[in-house]
Amino acid sequence: MREDRVAYGQPPRLDLAGSVLAQDVRIAGLVWTKGRRLTAQDLVAIAAQRDAGSVSVLVPGPGDIHEDEAAVRLALAVTGALGPAEAGLAVRGPVQSRVDLIATVAGVVSVRTAALARLNRIDPLEVFTVEDGRVVGLGDLVASAKVGPFLVAAAAIAAGEAAAGHAGPVVRVRAFQPVRIAALVKEKIAGAPRARFQASVMSRVAGLGAVWAGIQYVPDDAAAVINALRLATKGPGAAAIVLTAGGRSGDPADPFFVAVEALGGHVVRHGVPAHPGSMLWLARIGRVTVLGLPSCGAYSKATAADLLLPRLVAGYPPTAATVAALGHGGILDQTQRYRFPAYARTLDGLDD
């Protein structure tokens, strides 16, 4: 890349077609913004100006590419081999040399933060995203890509593409799936609390695009819970996720834990690194996920369950790694409401 100047009132420099404006200028009463790629017609219009002076332009050298092309390539690169459509994203722009990636599905944003940091260490590449794990809806902004200079070496973009390619998609939206969700609740939850719980859990299921498989109330008895959990987790009518409420999360002898073990399952995590809702627990029985709601989350309050459940509905595995990711940003106060699904953003329960 080299700098040159185009003088007003001189024969047009047609040899500079393809060069880029380095400054904002007013030509024939119109403002041309910096970064504009000049055509032969543009150069004729500049030469026709009667004012004294000149404008600065940047002439690309071999291997230089314009910022718009660079931004598009970066945006495509961070979606990896999936490509934008399979990554739940659409490319918008460039607008002022910035290309945005917009969610085409409702779901949970997945950002490979280490890969993103490696890419952004390459000068002058810029890729910025919403937080990993954030719940987004159709049309929400997920990420943007641009470069600093008007012209950039193609080698820098190629290095960014290579860095992105090593990690799979750096950015994607994991779409909510129409999985079946059932609920199993101790009979001791009765009256108004029972009605609140049922309304709360059904709003969660609907808000995540899942399928409501029904609710069953059981006595606080191991045999009864084993039988009910067997029906909910096995056979053609099994749910993919079973929510429980009314259990004693700190008591290994609680019928819910006894039932999980009796049916060949295991507890993945006792508690999660987030608050409120840290007493949440997670188990697996075969391919079925069992999520034990804390007492505050069993009703109409926003808790860590409203960060974990969206991940499960979006296809994240019910593993210790999925739970561990909640720790970063796990202080769920009022400032964090934007991270929750739409149904939870107005609920009580987050610390003031």
C-alpha positions as CSV (number, residue, x, y, z in Angstrom):
1,M,0.0,0.0,0.0
2,R,1.2,3.5,-0.8
3,E,-0.2,7.0,-0.3
4,D,-0.9,9.3,-3.3
5,R,-2.9,12.5,-3.8
6,V,-5.5,13.5,-6.4
7,A,-5.4,17.2,-7.2
8,Y,-8.5,19.3,-8.0
9,G,-8.7,20.9,-11.4
10,Q,-6.1,18.6,-13.0
11,P,-6.5,15.9,-15.6
12,P,-8.1,12.9,-13.9
13,R,-5.7,10.3,-12.5
14,L,-7.4,7.3,-14.0
15,D,-4.4,5.1,-13.1
16,L,-5.7,5.5,-9.4
17,A,-9.0,3.7,-10.1
18,G,-9.4,1.2,-7.2
19,S,-7.6,3.4,-4.7
20,V,-9.3,4.3,-1.4
21,L,-10.2,7.7,0.0
22,A,-8.2,8.3,3.2
23,Q,-10.4,11.2,4.3
24,D,-13.9,12.5,4.1
25,V,-14.4,15.0,1.2
26,R,-17.2,16.9,-0.4
27,I,-17.5,16.4,-4.1
28,A,-20.2,18.1,-6.2
29,G,-22.1,18.9,-3.0
30,L,-22.1,15.3,-1.7
31,V,-20.0,14.0,1.2
32,W,-17.8,11.0,0.3
33,T,-16.7,9.1,3.3
34,K,-13.2,7.8,3.9
35,G,-12.8,4.2,2.9
36,R,-14.6,4.7,-0.4
37,R,-13.2,2.8,-3.3
38,L,-12.7,5.2,-6.2
39,T,-13.9,4.4,-9.7
40,A,-12.7,6.0,-12.9
41,Q,-15.9,8.1,-12.8
42,D,-15.1,9.2,-9.2
43,L,-11.6,10.3,-10.3
44,V,-13.2,12.4,-13.1
45,A,-15.5,14.1,-10.6
46,I,-12.6,14.9,-8.3
47,A,-10.6,16.4,-11.1
48,A,-13.6,18.5,-12.1
49,Q,-13.6,20.3,-8.7
50,R,-12.7,24.0,-9.0
51,D,-11.4,24.4,-5.5
52,A,-7.7,24.5,-4.8
53,G,-6.1,21.5,-3.1
54,S,-6.2,17.7,-3.3
55,V,-7.4,14.6,-1.6
56,S,-5.3,11.8,-0.1
57,V,-5.8,8.3,-1.4
58,L,-4.4,4.9,-0.6
59,V,-3.3,2.8,-3.4
60,P,-3.4,-1.0,-2.8
61,G,-0.3,-3.0,-3.4
62,P,-0.1,-6.6,-4.4
63,G,-1.9,-8.7,-1.7
64,D,-3.8,-5.8,-0.2
65,I,-7.6,-6.1,0.2
66,H,-10.2,-3.5,1.1
67,E,-11.7,-3.4,4.6
68,D,-15.1,-4.4,3.5
69,E,-13.9,-7.6,1.9
70,A,-11.7,-8.3,4.9
71,A,-14.6,-7.9,7.3
72,V,-16.8,-10.3,5.2
73,R,-14.1,-12.9,5.2
74,L,-13.5,-12.6,8.9
75,A,-17.3,-12.9,9.6
76,L,-17.5,-16.1,7.5
77,A,-14.3,-17.5,9.1
78,V,-15.6,-17.4,12.7
79,T,-18.6,-19.6,11.7
80,G,-16.1,-22.3,10.8
81,A,-16.8,-25.2,8.5
82,L,-20.5,-25.0,9.5
83,G,-20.9,-21.7,7.6
84,P,-23.3,-19.0,8.8
85,A,-26.6,-20.8,8.1
86,E,-25.6,-24.0,10.0
87,A,-24.2,-21.9,12.8
88,G,-27.6,-20.2,13.3
89,L,-26.3,-16.9,11.9
90,A,-26.8,-14.5,9.0
91,V,-24.3,-12.1,7.6
92,R,-25.4,-8.4,7.5
93,G,-23.4,-5.7,5.9
94,P,-20.8,-4.4,5.5
95,V,-22.1,-1.1,6.9
96,Q,-19.3,1.4,7.5
97,S,-16.9,-1.5,7.0
98,R,-18.4,-3.5,9.8
99,V,-20.1,-6.9,9.2
100,D,-22.6,-8.2,11.7
101,L,-23.6,-11.8,12.4
102,I,-27.3,-11.9,13.3
103,A,-29.1,-14.8,15.0
104,T,-31.5,-16.7,12.7
105,V,-32.7,-18.9,15.5
106,A,-33.6,-18.5,19.1
107,G,-31.0,-20.3,21.3
108,V,-27.8,-20.0,23.3
109,V,-24.7,-18.3,21.9
110,S,-21.5,-20.4,22.0
111,V,-18.2,-18.5,21.8
112,R,-14.9,-20.3,21.9
113,T,-13.2,-17.5,23.9
114,A,-9.7,-18.8,23.7
115,A,-9.9,-19.1,19.9
116,L,-11.5,-15.6,19.7
117,A,-8.6,-14.2,21.7
118,R,-6.0,-15.8,19.5
119,L,-7.7,-14.4,16.4
120,N,-7.8,-10.9,17.9
121,R,-4.1,-11.0,18.7
122,I,-3.5,-10.8,14.9
123,D,-3.1,-7.1,14.0
124,P,-5.4,-5.5,12.7
125,L,-8.2,-8.0,13.0
126,E,-11.3,-7.2,15.2
127,V,-14.0,-9.7,16.0
128,F,-16.3,-8.9,19.0
129,T,-19.2,-10.9,20.3
130,V,-21.9,-11.0,23.0
131,E,-21.0,-13.2,26.0
132,D,-20.6,-17.0,25.7
133,G,-23.8,-18.6,27.0
134,R,-26.1,-15.7,26.4
135,V,-29.7,-16.5,25.3
136,V,-30.7,-14.7,22.1
137,G,-33.8,-14.5,20.0
138,L,-34.3,-14.3,16.2
139,G,-32.7,-11.2,14.8
140,D,-30.4,-10.4,17.8
141,L,-26.9,-9.2,17.2
142,V,-24.4,-11.9,18.1
143,A,-21.0,-10.8,16.7
144,S,-19.3,-8.3,14.5
145,A,-16.1,-8.3,12.4
146,K,-14.0,-5.4,11.0
147,V,-10.4,-4.3,10.5
148,G,-8.8,-1.0,11.5
149,P,-7.1,0.2,8.3
150,F,-8.9,0.9,5.0
151,L,-6.6,-1.6,3.3
152,V,-5.1,-4.7,4.9
153,A,-2.7,-7.4,3.9
154,A,-4.4,-10.5,2.7
155,A,-1.9,-12.5,4.7
156,A,-3.3,-11.1,7.9
157,I,-6.8,-12.2,6.9
158,A,-5.6,-15.6,5.9
159,A,-3.9,-15.9,9.3
160,G,-7.2,-15.0,11.0
161,E,-9.0,-17.6,8.9
162,A,-6.5,-20.2,9.8
163,A,-6.8,-19.3,13.5
164,A,-10.5,-19.6,13.4
165,G,-10.5,-22.8,11.4
166,H,-8.4,-24.7,14.0
167,A,-11.2,-24.4,16.6
168,G,-14.3,-25.2,14.7
169,P,-16.9,-22.5,14.8
170,V,-15.6,-19.7,17.0
171,V,-19.2,-18.2,17.2
172,R,-22.5,-20.0,16.8
173,V,-26.0,-20.1,18.1
174,R,-27.1,-23.4,19.4
175,A,-30.8,-23.5,18.6
176,F,-33.5,-24.5,21.1
177,Q,-34.8,-27.9,20.3
178,P,-38.4,-29.1,20.6
179,V,-37.5,-31.6,23.4
180,R,-40.0,-33.0,25.7
181,I,-39.9,-31.7,29.3
182,A,-41.8,-33.3,32.2
183,A,-42.0,-32.3,35.9
184,L,-42.0,-34.5,38.9
185,V,-43.0,-32.8,42.2
186,K,-43.4,-33.8,45.8
187,E,-47.1,-33.7,47.0
188,K,-46.1,-31.5,49.9
189,I,-46.0,-28.6,47.4
190,A,-49.7,-27.8,47.5
191,G,-52.2,-24.9,47.3
192,A,-51.0,-21.6,45.9
193,P,-47.3,-22.7,45.7
194,R,-48.3,-25.6,43.5
195,A,-50.2,-23.3,41.1
196,R,-47.3,-20.9,41.0
197,F,-44.9,-23.8,40.3
198,Q,-47.0,-25.2,37.5
199,A,-47.4,-21.8,35.8
200,S,-43.7,-21.1,36.2
201,V,-42.5,-24.3,34.8
202,M,-44.9,-24.2,31.8
203,S,-43.8,-20.7,31.0
204,R,-40.2,-21.9,31.0
205,V,-41.0,-24.7,28.6
206,A,-43.0,-22.6,26.3
207,G,-40.3,-19.8,26.4
208,L,-37.7,-22.2,25.2
209,G,-39.7,-23.7,22.4
210,A,-39.8,-27.1,24.1
211,V,-42.7,-29.5,24.4
212,W,-44.6,-29.8,27.7
213,A,-44.9,-33.5,28.6
214,G,-47.0,-32.9,31.8
215,I,-46.5,-32.8,35.6
216,Q,-46.9,-35.5,38.2
217,Y,-47.2,-35.1,42.0
218,V,-45.9,-37.9,44.1
219,P,-45.6,-38.6,47.8
220,D,-42.3,-38.2,49.7
221,D,-41.7,-41.9,49.4
222,A,-38.8,-43.7,47.6
223,A,-40.9,-46.4,46.0
224,A,-43.4,-43.9,44.6
225,V,-40.7,-41.6,43.2
226,I,-38.9,-44.5,41.6
227,N,-42.0,-45.6,39.8
228,A,-42.9,-42.1,38.7
229,L,-39.4,-41.3,37.5
230,R,-39.2,-44.6,35.7
231,L,-42.4,-43.7,33.7
232,A,-40.9,-40.3,32.9
233,T,-37.5,-41.5,31.8
234,K,-38.1,-44.8,30.0
235,G,-40.2,-46.0,27.2
236,P,-41.7,-44.3,24.1
237,G,-43.3,-41.5,26.2
238,A,-40.1,-40.6,28.0
239,A,-39.1,-37.0,28.4
240,A,-35.7,-35.7,27.4
241,I,-35.5,-33.5,30.5
242,V,-37.3,-34.1,33.8
243,L,-37.6,-31.2,36.3
244,T,-38.0,-32.0,40.0
245,A,-39.1,-29.9,42.9
246,G,-39.7,-30.4,46.6
247,G,-36.6,-32.5,47.2
248,R,-33.9,-32.0,49.8
249,S,-30.9,-31.2,47.8
250,G,-28.5,-31.7,50.7
251,D,-29.9,-35.1,51.8
252,P,-28.4,-38.2,50.0
253,A,-31.4,-40.2,51.3
254,D,-34.0,-37.9,49.5
255,P,-36.2,-40.1,47.4
256,F,-35.2,-38.2,44.2
257,F,-31.5,-39.3,44.7
258,V,-32.6,-42.8,45.7
259,A,-34.7,-43.1,42.5
260,V,-31.9,-41.8,40.2
261,E,-29.5,-44.5,41.6
262,A,-32.2,-47.2,41.5
263,L,-32.9,-46.5,37.8
264,G,-29.2,-46.8,36.9
265,G,-28.5,-43.1,36.8
266,H,-26.0,-40.9,38.6
267,V,-25.8,-37.4,39.9
268,V,-23.5,-35.2,37.7
269,R,-23.4,-32.2,40.1
270,H,-24.6,-31.4,43.6
271,G,-25.1,-27.6,43.3
272,V,-23.9,-25.2,40.6
273,P,-21.4,-22.3,40.7
274,A,-24.0,-19.5,40.4
275,H,-26.3,-17.6,42.8
276,P,-29.3,-17.5,43.3
277,G,-30.0,-21.1,42.6
278,S,-26.7,-22.6,43.8
279,M,-28.6,-25.6,45.3
280,L,-29.6,-26.8,41.8
281,W,-28.6,-30.4,41.1
282,L,-28.1,-32.3,37.8
283,A,-28.4,-36.0,37.1
284,R,-28.6,-38.4,34.2
285,I,-30.6,-41.6,33.7
286,G,-29.5,-43.0,30.4
287,R,-30.1,-40.3,27.8
288,V,-32.5,-38.4,30.1
289,T,-31.5,-35.4,32.0
290,V,-32.9,-34.8,35.5
291,L,-32.7,-31.3,36.8
292,G,-33.5,-30.7,40.5
293,L,-34.8,-27.1,41.0
294,P,-33.8,-25.3,44.2
295,S,-36.7,-24.2,46.4
296,C,-36.4,-20.6,45.1
297,G,-36.5,-21.7,41.5
298,A,-39.4,-24.0,41.9
299,Y,-41.8,-21.1,41.8
300,S,-41.8,-17.8,40.0
301,K,-38.2,-16.6,40.5
302,A,-35.2,-16.3,38.2
303,T,-32.3,-18.4,39.2
304,A,-29.3,-20.3,37.9
305,A,-31.8,-22.8,36.5
306,D,-32.7,-20.2,33.9
307,L,-29.2,-20.2,32.7
308,L,-28.7,-24.0,32.8
309,L,-32.0,-25.1,31.4
310,P,-31.7,-23.1,28.1
311,R,-28.3,-24.8,27.5
312,L,-29.8,-28.2,28.0
313,V,-32.7,-27.4,25.6
314,A,-30.2,-26.1,23.1
315,G,-28.3,-29.4,23.1
316,Y,-25.5,-28.8,25.5
317,P,-24.6,-32.1,27.2
318,P,-25.7,-32.5,30.9
319,T,-22.0,-32.7,32.0
320,A,-19.9,-31.2,34.7
321,A,-18.2,-29.0,32.0
322,T,-21.6,-27.5,31.1
323,V,-22.3,-26.7,34.8
324,A,-18.8,-25.4,35.4
325,A,-19.2,-22.8,32.7
326,L,-21.9,-21.1,34.8
327,G,-19.2,-19.9,37.3
328,H,-18.0,-17.1,35.0
329,G,-20.7,-14.5,35.5
330,G,-22.4,-16.6,38.1
331,I,-23.2,-13.6,40.4
332,L,-26.8,-13.2,39.1
333,D,-27.8,-9.7,40.3
334,Q,-30.0,-7.2,38.6
335,T,-27.3,-6.2,36.1
336,Q,-27.4,-9.7,34.6
337,R,-31.0,-9.9,33.6
338,Y,-30.2,-9.4,29.9
339,R,-28.4,-12.8,29.9
340,F,-31.6,-14.7,30.7
341,P,-34.4,-16.0,28.4
342,A,-37.1,-13.4,27.8
343,Y,-39.5,-15.2,30.1
344,A,-37.1,-14.8,33.1
345,R,-36.0,-11.2,32.6
346,T,-38.9,-9.8,34.6
347,L,-39.1,-12.4,37.3
348,D,-38.2,-11.8,40.9
349,G,-35.3,-13.5,42.6
350,L,-32.2,-11.8,41.3
351,D,-30.2,-10.0,44.0
352,D,-30.7,-6.2,44.1
